Amino acid sequence: MSGNVKSYESPFCTRYASEEMQYIFSADKKFTTWRKLWVALARAEMKLGLPVTEAQVKQLEEHVNDVDYEAAAEREKITRHDVMAHVFTYGQACPDAAGIIHLGATSCYVGDNTDVIIMRDALAIVRRKLINVMNNLAKFAEEYKDMPCLGYTHLQPAQLTTVGKRVTLWLNELLMDFNDLEYRISTLSLLGSKGTTGTQASFVELFEGDNDKVKELERMIAEEMGFDKVVPVSGQTYSRKMDSQVLAVLSGIAQTASKFSYDMRLLQSFKEMEEPRGKKQIGSSAMAYKRNPMRCERITALARYVMIDSLNPAFTAGTQWFERTLDDSANKRISVAEAFLGVDAILNIMMNVTDGLVVYPEIIRRRVMAELPFMASENVMMNAVKKGGNRQELHDRIMDYSMIAGEQVKVYGKDNNLCELILADPMFMVTREELEAVLKPENYTGRSSQQVDEFLADFIKPVLEVNKDILGENFEMKN
């Protein structure tokens, strides 16, 4: 291969995910966390009476961040074992402590515990960005809670709603995702120090059968790493259902984002609402007039990837044998990382889009008024009944006129003339002034405005208030 040919680079790193999230899944984060876990293990063992000294622990602490990756890679070529290669390299940097590094532990002590720590830290980033998207949409919903717009069922015009009420549908799904996220964060548990098959046999041996010390060792390690619990039982690894459950939360966020982006793409096609657009943004290389919803299209694309990716840990969890197999490793190091990188990218774009949504009130009202005569016909009929008309005869006449008006619109491309047909028929006993009073969009939105107020007050604002210190984040699109 020519030296000028560049190797493959993940688009998550070059185009989509933030540097912050990329760092969480970086080699530096991984291997320095391994070393922190070795420090925590040594410190706990020292305090519980094993032959580990304060000086050894101090030396380990001093070399947490200076990982010699070249030396570790060379050692791994010999050992074919990444953990033992890093134990050796760490020992080279800490010669006085080399003999007590990894004492009593198995590879999953650093591998699995680090994976849990990484997921915890990545979930914190997801949580922060999700809340900021919710904050943007809450402000938007409140601003447009009274603006009537067409509702759609089966993507056909239906009874009116309001722009703000529609936004609460997106917000409600984000709230569902937030609640799932909160639960998953609150229940995330460290593997602890379980040993080769989860029996803690090596630690029972080290502590000469003192079960209390074995249990206290785990508690002390968890506390140092910022956890208040460890998994109650395990094989060599934590249950791979943990990965599946975490990615199910990420998939849920992707599902919500996909629904949001589809709705926005349709609204942009209707010219009712648009995502923000750069001044020099090009929609098409050939069609200069185009305003493509490229940001929401990107959300759709990334969401599709995350939803499918979440199946990986589900299959992995379902195919683990007994106390452990190694068919999980290669898959989980790709699938878990990329699900987080994907959701990070999705939320970045959603922060950008929801912070600059564009509304076209005149288009929205024109589309409402084109359909409103059909929706108002029942009110016209009821008013005629009050004046002595026959309900069944009026219903049949309106049905006939609706067919005629629909034909005018769809076959001949003319305006909806249902109102003119009704005005011309004495059976309806209605004046133009009376009909215009009926044709007010605000009369057909039900409790939309009140529902927005109640939903925001009861469900969204309490979340935002508790998290007010992290509000105000935004994201600038670079490509």
C-alpha positions as CSV (number, residue, x, y, z in Angstrom):
1,M,0.0,0.0,0.0
2,S,1.3,3.5,-0.9
3,G,2.4,5.6,2.0
4,N,0.2,8.4,0.7
5,V,-3.0,6.4,1.2
6,K,-4.8,7.4,4.5
7,S,-6.2,4.6,6.7
8,Y,-9.9,4.4,7.5
9,E,-11.1,6.9,10.1
10,S,-14.4,6.5,11.8
11,P,-16.9,9.3,10.8
12,F,-17.9,9.4,14.5
13,C,-14.5,10.9,15.2
14,T,-14.0,13.0,12.1
15,R,-17.6,14.4,11.6
16,Y,-20.1,13.6,14.3
17,A,-19.3,13.0,17.9
18,S,-17.8,15.6,20.3
19,E,-14.3,15.5,21.5
20,E,-15.7,15.2,25.0
21,M,-17.5,11.9,24.2
22,Q,-14.6,10.6,22.1
23,Y,-12.3,11.1,25.1
24,I,-14.6,8.9,27.3
25,F,-13.8,6.0,24.9
26,S,-10.2,6.8,24.3
27,A,-7.2,4.7,25.2
28,D,-6.1,7.4,27.8
29,K,-9.4,7.1,29.6
30,K,-9.4,3.3,29.5
31,F,-5.8,2.7,30.7
32,T,-5.6,5.4,33.2
33,T,-8.8,4.0,34.7
34,W,-7.2,0.6,34.8
35,R,-4.4,2.2,36.9
36,K,-6.8,4.0,39.2
37,L,-8.5,0.6,39.8
38,W,-5.1,-1.0,40.6
39,V,-4.5,1.9,43.0
40,A,-7.9,1.4,44.7
41,L,-7.2,-2.3,45.0
42,A,-3.8,-1.8,46.5
43,R,-5.0,0.8,48.9
44,A,-7.9,-1.3,50.1
45,E,-5.6,-4.4,50.5
46,M,-3.2,-2.3,52.5
47,K,-5.9,-1.0,54.8
48,L,-7.2,-4.5,55.3
49,G,-3.8,-5.8,56.4
50,L,-2.2,-7.4,53.3
51,P,1.5,-6.8,52.7
52,V,1.1,-3.6,50.7
53,T,2.8,-0.5,51.9
54,E,1.8,3.2,51.8
55,A,4.9,3.9,49.8
56,Q,3.9,1.4,47.2
57,V,0.4,2.9,46.9
58,K,1.9,6.3,46.6
59,Q,4.2,5.2,43.8
60,L,1.3,3.7,41.9
61,E,-0.7,7.0,42.3
62,E,2.3,9.0,41.0
63,H,2.3,7.0,37.7
64,V,-1.4,6.8,36.9
65,N,-1.3,9.1,33.9
66,D,2.1,8.3,32.3
67,V,1.2,5.2,30.3
68,D,3.9,4.0,28.0
69,Y,1.8,2.8,25.1
70,E,4.7,1.6,23.0
71,A,6.1,-0.5,25.8
72,A,2.7,-2.0,26.5
73,A,2.2,-2.8,22.8
74,E,5.5,-4.5,22.6
75,R,4.8,-6.5,25.7
76,E,1.4,-7.5,24.4
77,K,3.0,-9.0,21.3
78,I,4.9,-11.3,23.6
79,T,2.1,-12.2,26.1
80,R,-0.9,-11.9,23.8
81,H,-2.7,-10.5,26.8
82,D,-3.5,-6.8,27.1
83,V,-4.0,-6.7,30.8
84,M,-0.8,-8.5,31.7
85,A,1.1,-6.3,29.2
86,H,-0.2,-3.2,31.1
87,V,0.5,-4.8,34.5
88,F,4.1,-5.3,33.3
89,T,4.4,-1.8,31.9
90,Y,2.9,-0.2,35.1
91,G,5.4,-2.3,37.1
92,Q,8.3,-0.9,35.0
93,A,7.2,2.6,36.0
94,C,6.6,1.6,39.6
95,P,9.4,-0.9,40.4
96,D,8.8,-0.8,44.2
97,A,5.1,-1.7,43.7
98,A,5.5,-4.1,40.7
99,G,5.0,-7.2,42.9
100,I,1.6,-6.2,44.3
101,I,-0.1,-4.7,41.2
102,H,-3.3,-6.7,40.4
103,L,-2.9,-8.8,43.6
104,G,-5.7,-11.4,43.7
105,A,-7.5,-9.9,40.7
106,T,-8.5,-11.3,37.3
107,S,-8.5,-9.4,34.0
108,C,-12.1,-8.4,34.4
109,Y,-11.3,-6.6,37.5
110,V,-9.9,-3.8,35.4
111,G,-11.7,-4.5,32.2
112,D,-15.2,-4.8,33.4
113,N,-15.0,-2.2,36.1
114,T,-13.5,0.3,33.6
115,D,-16.3,-0.5,31.2
116,V,-18.9,0.4,33.9
117,I,-17.1,3.6,34.8
118,I,-16.9,4.6,31.2
119,M,-20.6,4.0,30.7
120,R,-21.4,6.0,33.8
121,D,-19.3,8.9,32.6
122,A,-20.8,8.8,29.1
123,L,-24.3,8.6,30.5
124,A,-23.6,11.8,32.4
125,I,-22.8,13.6,29.1
126,V,-25.9,12.2,27.5
127,R,-28.0,13.3,30.5
128,R,-26.7,16.9,30.3
129,K,-27.3,17.3,26.6
130,L,-30.7,15.6,26.8
131,I,-31.8,18.1,29.4
132,N,-30.6,21.0,27.3
133,V,-32.7,19.8,24.3
134,M,-35.7,19.5,26.6
135,N,-35.1,23.1,27.8
136,N,-35.0,24.4,24.2
137,L,-38.2,22.6,23.3
138,A,-40.0,23.7,26.6
139,K,-39.3,27.4,25.8
140,F,-40.5,26.8,22.2
141,A,-43.7,25.0,23.3
142,E,-44.5,27.8,25.7
143,E,-44.0,30.5,23.0
144,Y,-46.3,28.7,20.5
145,K,-48.8,27.1,22.7
146,D,-51.7,29.2,21.3
147,M,-50.9,29.0,17.5
148,P,-53.4,26.8,15.8
149,C,-52.1,24.4,13.2
150,L,-53.3,21.4,11.3
151,G,-53.2,18.1,13.2
152,Y,-52.4,15.0,11.1
153,T,-53.6,11.4,11.5
154,H,-52.4,9.0,8.8
155,L,-50.6,12.1,7.5
156,Q,-54.0,13.4,6.4
157,P,-55.3,16.7,7.8
158,A,-57.2,16.1,11.0
159,Q,-58.6,18.2,13.9
160,L,-56.6,21.3,14.8
161,T,-53.9,21.3,17.4
162,T,-51.3,24.0,18.2
163,V,-47.7,24.3,17.3
164,G,-46.8,24.3,21.0
165,K,-49.0,21.2,21.7
166,R,-47.3,19.3,19.0
167,V,-43.9,20.1,20.5
168,T,-45.1,18.6,23.8
169,L,-45.4,15.2,22.0
170,W,-41.7,15.3,21.3
171,L,-41.0,16.6,24.8
172,N,-43.0,13.8,26.4
173,E,-41.0,11.1,24.7
174,L,-37.8,12.9,25.7
175,L,-39.1,12.9,29.3
176,M,-39.7,9.1,29.0
177,D,-36.1,8.7,27.9
178,F,-34.9,11.0,30.7
179,N,-36.7,8.9,33.3
180,D,-35.2,5.7,31.8
181,L,-31.8,7.3,31.9
182,E,-32.1,8.4,35.5
183,Y,-33.1,4.9,36.5
184,R,-30.3,3.3,34.6
185,I,-27.7,5.7,36.1
186,S,-29.1,5.2,39.6
187,T,-28.8,1.4,39.4
188,L,-25.5,1.1,37.6
189,S,-23.2,-1.0,39.7
190,L,-19.5,-1.7,39.7
191,L,-18.4,-5.4,39.2
192,G,-16.2,-5.1,42.2
193,S,-13.6,-7.8,43.0
194,K,-15.3,-11.1,42.1
195,G,-12.4,-13.2,40.9
196,T,-12.1,-15.7,38.0
197,T,-15.6,-17.3,38.2
198,G,-17.3,-14.8,40.5
199,T,-16.7,-16.7,43.7
200,Q,-14.0,-14.4,45.1
201,A,-11.9,-17.5,45.9
202,S,-8.6,-15.7,45.4
203,F,-9.5,-13.0,47.9
204,V,-10.8,-15.6,50.4
205,E,-7.3,-17.1,50.1
206,L,-5.6,-13.8,50.5
207,F,-7.6,-12.8,53.6
208,E,-7.3,-16.4,55.1
209,G,-11.1,-17.0,55.0
210,D,-12.1,-13.7,56.5
211,N,-15.4,-13.1,54.5
212,D,-15.9,-9.7,56.1
213,K,-12.6,-8.4,54.8
214,V,-13.4,-9.8,51.3
215,K,-16.7,-7.9,51.3
216,E,-15.1,-4.7,52.8
217,L,-12.5,-4.8,50.0
218,E,-15.3,-4.5,47.4
219,R,-17.0,-1.7,49.3
220,M,-13.8,0.3,49.6
221,I,-12.9,-0.1,45.9
222,A,-16.4,0.9,44.9
223,E,-16.4,4.0,47.1
224,E,-13.0,5.1,45.8
225,M,-14.3,4.8,42.2
226,G,-17.5,6.8,43.0
227,F,-20.0,3.9,43.3
228,D,-22.3,3.1,46.3
229,K,-22.8,-0.6,45.2
230,V,-21.4,-3.5,43.4
231,V,-23.3,-6.2,41.5
232,P,-24.5,-8.8,44.1
233,V,-23.4,-11.8,42.1
234,S,-21.6,-12.5,38.9
235,G,-19.5,-14.9,36.9
236,Q,-16.1,-13.6,35.9
237,T,-17.8,-10.6,34.2
238,Y,-20.8,-8.5,35.1
239,S,-23.9,-9.7,33.3
240,R,-23.9,-8.5,29.8
241,K,-27.5,-7.5,30.2
242,M,-26.1,-4.4,31.8
243,D,-24.7,-3.3,28.4
244,S,-28.0,-4.3,26.7
245,Q,-30.0,-2.3,29.2
246,V,-27.8,0.8,28.8
247,L,-28.0,0.6,25.1
248,A,-31.7,0.2,25.3
249,V,-31.8,3.7,26.9
250,L,-29.7,5.0,24.1
251,S,-31.9,3.3,21.5
252,G,-34.9,5.0,23.2
253,I,-33.3,8.4,22.8
254,A,-32.6,7.6,19.1
255,Q,-36.2,6.5,18.6
256,T,-37.5,9.8,20.0
257,A,-34.9,11.8,17.9
258,S,-36.0,9.9,14.8
259,K,-39.6,10.8,15.3
260,F,-38.7,14.4,15.9
261,S,-36.5,14.5,12.8
262,Y,-39.2,12.9,10.6
263,D,-41.8,15.3,11.8
264,M,-39.5,18.3,11.2
265,R,-38.7,17.0,7.7
266,L,-42.4,16.8,6.9
267,L,-43.1,20.2,8.3
268,Q,-40.3,21.7,6.3
269,S,-41.8,20.1,3.2
270,F,-45.1,21.7,4.1
271,K,-43.2,25.0,4.6
272,E,-44.7,25.4,8.1
273,M,-41.5,25.1,10.1
274,E,-37.8,24.8,9.2
275,E,-34.6,23.8,10.9
276,P,-32.1,26.6,11.2
277,R,-30.0,27.2,8.0
278,G,-26.5,28.6,7.5
279,K,-26.3,31.8,5.4
280,K,-24.1,30.0,2.8
281,Q,-25.6,26.6,3.2
282,I,-26.1,24.8,-0.2
283,G,-29.1,22.6,-0.5
284,S,-28.3,21.1,-3.9
285,S,-25.3,21.4,-6.3
286,A,-27.8,21.7,-9.2
287,M,-30.9,23.3,-7.6
288,A,-29.8,26.5,-6.0
289,Y,-33.3,27.3,-4.5
290,K,-33.4,24.1,-2.4
291,R,-33.6,24.3,1.4
292,N,-33.0,20.7,2.4
293,P,-33.5,19.7,6.1
294,M,-30.0,18.2,6.2
295,R,-29.6,18.5,10.0
296,C,-32.8,16.5,10.7
297,E,-31.9,14.1,7.9
298,R,-28.6,13.5,9.7
299,I,-30.5,12.9,13.0
300,T,-32.6,10.3,11.1
301,A,-29.6,8.5,9.7
302,L,-27.7,8.4,13.0
303,A,-30.8,7.3,15.0
304,R,-31.3,4.4,12.6
305,Y,-27.7,3.3,13.2
306,V,-28.0,3.5,17.0
307,M,-31.3,1.6,17.1
308,I,-29.8,-1.2,15.1
309,D,-26.6,-1.1,17.0
310,S,-28.5,-1.7,20.3
311,L,-29.2,-5.2,19.1
312,N,-25.5,-6.1,19.4
313,P,-25.4,-6.3,23.3
314,A,-28.8,-8.0,23.3
315,F,-27.5,-10.9,21.3
316,T,-24.2,-10.9,23.3
317,A,-26.2,-11.0,26.6
318,G,-28.2,-13.9,25.2
319,T,-25.2,-16.0,24.2
320,Q,-22.9,-15.8,27.2
321,W,-22.1,-19.3,28.5
322,F,-22.0,-20.1,32.2
323,E,-19.5,-17.9,34.0
324,R,-18.1,-16.3,30.8
325,T,-17.1,-16.6,27.2
326,L,-15.0,-14.2,25.1
327,D,-17.3,-13.8,22.2
328,D,-18.5,-10.5,23.8
329,S,-15.2,-8.6,23.9
330,A,-14.7,-7.6,20.2
331,N,-18.4,-6.8,19.8
332,K,-18.9,-4.8,22.9
333,R,-15.9,-2.6,22.5
334,I,-17.3,-1.5,19.2
335,S,-21.1,-1.5,19.8
336,V,-21.1,0.2,23.2
337,A,-18.7,3.0,22.1
338,E,-20.5,3.7,18.8
339,A,-23.9,3.8,20.4
340,F,-22.7,6.5,22.8
341,L,-20.9,8.4,20.0
342,G,-24.0,8.2,17.9
343,V,-26.4,9.5,20.6
344,D,-23.8,12.2,21.4
345,A,-23.9,13.3,17.8
346,I,-27.7,13.2,17.7
347,L,-28.1,15.3,20.8
348,N,-25.6,17.8,19.5
349,I,-27.6,18.3,16.3
350,M,-30.9,18.4,18.3
351,M,-29.5,21.1,20.5
352,N,-28.6,23.1,17.4
353,V,-32.0,22.6,15.7
354,T,-34.2,23.2,18.7
355,D,-32.3,26.4,19.5
356,G,-33.2,27.9,16.1
357,L,-36.5,26.5,14.9
358,V,-38.1,28.7,12.3
359,V,-41.9,29.1,12.2
360,Y,-44.0,30.5,9.2
361,P,-47.3,31.6,10.8
362,E,-48.9,32.7,7.5
363,I,-48.3,29.4,5.8
364,I,-49.6,27.6,8.9
365,R,-52.8,29.7,8.9
366,R,-53.3,29.4,5.2
367,R,-53.1,25.6,5.4
368,V,-55.5,25.6,8.4
369,M,-58.0,27.8,6.5
370,A,-57.9,25.5,3.5
371,E,-59.2,22.6,5.6
372,L,-61.2,24.4,8.3
373,P,-64.5,24.5,6.4
374,F,-64.7,20.7,6.5
375,M,-64.0,20.8,10.3
376,A,-66.4,23.6,11.0
377,S,-69.3,21.9,9.1
378,E,-70.5,20.0,12.2
379,N,-70.8,23.3,14.1
380,V,-72.7,24.9,11.2
381,M,-75.0,21.9,11.2
382,M,-75.6,22.0,14.9
383,N,-76.5,25.8,14.7
384,A,-79.0,25.0,11.9
385,V,-80.6,22.3,14.1
386,K,-81.0,24.9,16.9
387,K,-82.9,27.1,14.4
388,G,-85.3,24.2,13.5
389,G,-83.4,22.3,10.9
390,N,-83.5,18.5,10.4
391,R,-80.2,17.0,11.6
392,Q,-80.2,14.0,9.2
393,E,-81.1,16.1,6.2
394,L,-78.4,18.7,7.0
395,H,-75.8,16.0,7.5
396,D,-76.6,14.5,4.1
397,R,-76.5,17.9,2.4
398,I,-73.1,18.7,4.0
399,M,-71.7,15.3,3.0
400,D,-72.8,16.1,-0.6
401,Y,-71.3,19.6,-0.5
402,S,-68.0,18.2,1.0
403,M,-67.6,15.9,-1.9
404,I,-68.2,18.7,-4.4
405,A,-65.7,21.0,-2.5
406,G,-63.1,18.2,-2.4
407,E,-63.5,17.7,-6.1
408,Q,-62.9,21.4,-6.7
409,V,-59.7,21.3,-4.7
410,K,-58.3,17.9,-5.9
411,V,-59.5,17.6,-9.4
412,Y,-59.6,21.3,-10.6
413,G,-57.0,22.8,-8.3
414,K,-59.4,25.5,-7.1
415,D,-60.0,26.8,-3.6
416,N,-62.2,25.0,-1.1
417,N,-65.8,26.4,-1.8
418,L,-67.7,24.5,0.9
419,C,-68.5,27.7,2.7
420,E,-70.0,29.3,-0.4
421,L,-72.1,26.2,-1.0
422,I,-73.5,26.3,2.5
423,L,-74.2,30.1,2.4
424,A,-76.1,29.6,-0.8
425,D,-78.4,27.0,0.6
426,P,-81.3,28.3,2.7
427,M,-81.5,25.0,4.5
428,F,-78.6,26.1,6.7
429,M,-80.1,29.4,7.8
430,V,-76.7,31.0,8.2
431,T,-75.3,34.5,7.4
432,R,-71.8,35.2,6.2
433,E,-71.1,36.9,9.5
434,E,-72.3,33.9,11.5
435,L,-70.2,31.6,9.3
436,E,-67.1,33.7,9.7
437,A,-67.6,33.6,13.5
438,V,-67.6,29.8,13.2
439,L,-64.4,29.8,11.1
440,K,-62.0,30.9,13.8
441,P,-59.1,28.4,14.1
442,E,-58.8,29.1,17.8
443,N,-62.2,27.6,18.4
444,Y,-61.0,24.2,17.3
445,T,-57.8,23.5,19.3
446,G,-59.6,22.2,22.4
447,R,-57.4,22.3,25.5
448,S,-54.1,22.4,23.6
449,S,-52.9,25.6,25.2
450,Q,-53.9,24.5,28.7
451,Q,-52.3,21.1,28.1
452,V,-49.0,22.8,27.3
453,D,-49.1,24.8,30.4
454,E,-50.0,21.9,32.6
455,F,-47.5,19.5,31.1
456,L,-44.6,22.0,31.3
457,A,-45.5,23.0,34.9
458,D,-46.1,19.5,36.2
459,F,-43.5,17.5,34.4
460,I,-40.8,19.5,32.6
461,K,-40.1,22.5,34.6
462,P,-39.4,20.5,37.8
463,V,-36.7,18.6,35.9
464,L,-35.3,21.9,34.5
465,E,-35.3,23.6,37.9
466,V,-33.3,20.8,39.5
467,N,-30.8,20.9,36.7
468,K,-30.7,24.7,36.1
469,D,-26.9,24.8,36.6
470,I,-26.3,22.8,33.4
471,L,-28.8,24.7,31.2
472,G,-27.8,27.0,28.4
473,E,-25.5,24.7,26.4
474,N,-25.6,25.0,22.7
475,F,-23.9,23.4,19.7
476,E,-22.6,25.1,16.5
477,M,-22.8,22.9,13.4
478,K,-19.5,22.7,11.6
479,N,-20.5,20.5,8.7
